[in-house]
C-alpha cells in the first residue's frame, strides 16, 4: 500500500516505531522524538531515498549506528 506521506513529525512520548511503519511513503522530512528507543526493521524503507531533512536524537544514532542516519539522510 502506498500512503504518500511526505512529512512526518512524531509526537514526544512515542517509544517505538514498528517494522515497515512508513513503508512505501515518499517521505522528505522526518522528525523522530528523543523518546523513541526502538525502530523496527525497514520502518522507513524504501522512502529513505527521498528524505532530505531529518531530526533524530543522538542516542538513536548511537544505538543503531551511522547506517540509520545515512540511510535516512
N, C-alpha and C positions, 0 to 999 in steps of 0.2 A: 504494500500500500504506500503510495506517495503522498505525504501530507503537505508538502510545500511550505513548511515553516521556514522563514528566513532569519528571524531574530529571536534569540532565546535568552531570557533573563530569569533564572531560577530563584525562588524565594529563600531567604535565610531560614534556617531550621531544617531544610532538606538534608538528609543524611546519606541517601543512596540514589544513584541513577542506575536503573536496571539495564540488563543486556538489551541491545538494539532499541533502546528507548526512543531515540530520534533517528532511527534507521531510515534511509532514503528521503531525507529532507535536504533542501538546498540552504542550509544554514550559512549565513555570512557573518553573524555576530553571536558569540556565546559568552554569557557571564555566569560562572559557577560560584556559588557562595562558599565561604570558608567553612560552613558547617558540613559540607559534603565530605564523607570519609571513604566512600566506595563508588567506583564507576565500573559498571558491567562491561563485559566483552562486547565490542562493536557498538557501544552506546551511540556513537556519532558516525559510524561507518555507513556509507561512503561519503557522507556530506563533508567530511574533513577536507576535501579538496577545494571547497568553496569558502571556508572560513578565513576571514582576513582580520578579524578583531576578536581577541579572546582575553577574558579576565578570569584568572584561576589562582587559587591560593597556593603559596609556595609549598605547603605541606603535601598537597596532591602531587606536585611535581616531584617531591622527594619520594613519595610512596610509589608512584607509577613510572618515575624516571622521565628523562627528557623526551623519550619517544612519544609520550602523551602530548606534550606541548608541541613537538614538531609535527605530529600528526594532526593536531587541531589548529596549528598556526599557519 
